[in-house]
Amino acid sequence: MRMTPQRQLVLDALLELGHATPEQVCAHVQRTTPTVNITTVYRTLELLESLSVVRHTHLGHGAPKYSVHEHEHVHLVCHRCGRVDEADLGLMSDLCGTLREQHGFALDASHLALSGTCADCLRGARRRGADEETP
């Protein structure tokens, strides 16, 4: 496939942004090239994903987030504050092995978001609980 200027702009935006929704990519591209529209961004992201250059992940509600293919890790999404942390893919190796052995299923953990509560929110909940116990 030919690398058009628009495709390069979308890819460069993802490289700079890390994770981004199509709307965020479009806004980033339009800073330098205002003629690129959201339809072009969506089509380009679909094409780049079909070529395994980028991938998308759903990090909760809302639009998927895209990233370059080499950007592989597990996403840890706090359902309280919305913070997204990244964890090394190696954390999933035991689960991947278990799923393969017991179910014959090969998990693509690099395309995974885990929902839970981040350390800051847990600390805040503990503090509030301690404050409530104080007369």
CORRAKA-V463829 format. One line per field, one symbol per residue. ss: DSSP state (H for helix, E for strand, - for the rest). phi: phi as a letter, one per 40 degrees, with the letter a starting at -180 (. if undefined). burial: b if it has 9 or more other ideal C-beta (glycine too) atoms within 8 Angstrom, else e. Layout:
ss = ???
phi = ???
burial = ???
This chain:
ss = ----HHHHHHHHHHHHH--E-HHHHHHHHH-------HHHHHHHHHHHHH---EEEE-------EEEE-----EEEEE-----EEEE-HHHHHHHHHHHHHHH-----HHH-EEEE--HHHHHHHHHHHHHHH--
phi = .cccdccccccccccccgbacdcccccccccbbcccbccccdcccccccccgcbabbcbhchccbbacdccbaccbbcccbgcbbbbcddcccccdccccccbgbcccccbbbbbabcdcccccccccccccccc
burial = eeeeebbbbbbebbeebebbbbebbbebbbeebeebeeebbbebbebbbeeeebbbbebbeeeebbbbbeeebbbbbbeeeeebeebebeebeebbeebbeeeeeebebbebbeeeebebbbeebeeeeeeeeee
